[in-house]
Amino acid sequence: MKKTLDDAFQDFPILEDGYAYLDNAATTQKPRAVLDAVQDYYKTCNANAYRAIHRWGEEATRRYEEARTKVAAFINAPSPQQIIFTSGATDGINLVADSFTRRYIAPGDEILITAMEHHSNIVPWQIRGEQAGAVLKYIPVLENGDLDLESLNRFLTPRTRLLALTHVSNVLGTVNPVKKIIEEAHKRQIPVLVDAAQSVPHMPVDVQDMGCDFLVFSGHKSCAPMGTGVLYAKRELLEELPPFRGGGQMIRSVSRDYSEWNTIPHKFEAGTPNIAGAVGLAAAIDYLESWGMDTIDKKEKELTKLLLKGLEDLKDYTVHGRPSQRSGIISFSHKEYHAHDLAQYLDEKGFALRAGQHCAHLLAGELKIGASLRASVYLYNSREQIIDFLEKLDRASGNLF
């Protein structure tokens, strides 16, 4: 009998004990295919890429570059050369923040972000913006969890040099209309960076259709190993931007007073690459594509609808945000119990959730949300888990202590 997505949990060894993992916005579990690919690399061809003419080094290089090609196809990048391997979305944003501000930002220029950003898409701009003398501005968030896009034209000024925003909120699950926002920015020749850490693992993402100038995502949120990530950028920007880090592989030649940079993508990949991580990322992409991103998106929407309806029906709980379009991320609170206490109770009942402000202090302040619980679904979750979770959550009222 042909397997369906309802059988996907069988591919994840860590899930064999029945623990219901609903913390997928933080990181995802790894299928056996990814674990096997990483182990096979270390068992059969562990060597440094590019720097050897022996067969192990050549095979390591082949697998590393094959991973780059798979990533490019996965997000429909025009060329593998436009794919930079990073340690995660945070690393990719820091790369752009450093290189872009050094190349394009003058004192008094503006960098525009939003009030719903993860700290990873705020703090790098604060640090580099301050060094460059730039002004950081924020698009507000409406009470329902949507961006205040009516104010967008007011924030896009002649001094705006870059817009950086999340595709999907890691707190509210808001799916921002990034294509429309990018079109508005491009009318003013303003480049756009998209933080796709919460979208690439869950839905089809096409960088050419989206039109973004930069896009980042993390491998560990996409069934791949920790310490893996991707920066995509338009070729002309990669050619113009200075390197982020210096070291081996990112140079053509080094003299006492001057170094000549390597071609892209190597110009931005200093030092020993995470070859095993890239191999695991390639295996994760193969795994996701074996199901189909449209199929994964459809299942997550069904689970989210069930979860959202159940939470709204529960007494004493408040769901935060009613965005126009949402992904499989829902944050909620109890009128009496602290989120950390509820998370501990749920852990004892067999459910993993996140509790806190989810690295989004600005958003919590804007919407006056304290610590909240966050449930986030993925392809290996089931309707039965959601129903059981809602039942356990309902029983928590009056019985937690």
Secondary structure, 3 states (H helix, E strand, C coil): CCCCHHHHHHHCHHHCCCCEECECCCCCCCCHHHHHHHHHHHHHCCCCCCCCCCHHHHHHHHHHHHHHHHHHHHCCCCCHHHEEEECCHHHHHHHHHHHHHHHHCCCCCEEEEECCCCHHHCHHHHHHHHHHCCEEEEECECCCCCECHHHHHHHCCCCEEEEEEECECCCCCEECCHHHHHHHHHCCCCCEEEECCCCCCCCCCCHHHHCCCEEEEECCCCCCCCCCEEEEECHHHHHHCCCCCCCCCCEEEECCCCEEECCCCHHHCCCCCCHHHHHHHHHHHHHHHHHCHHHHHHHHHHHHHHHHHHHHHCCCEEEECCCCCECCEEEEEECCCCHHHHHHHHHHCCEECEEECCCCHHHHHHCCCCCEEEEECCCCCCHHHHHHHHHHHHHHCCCCC
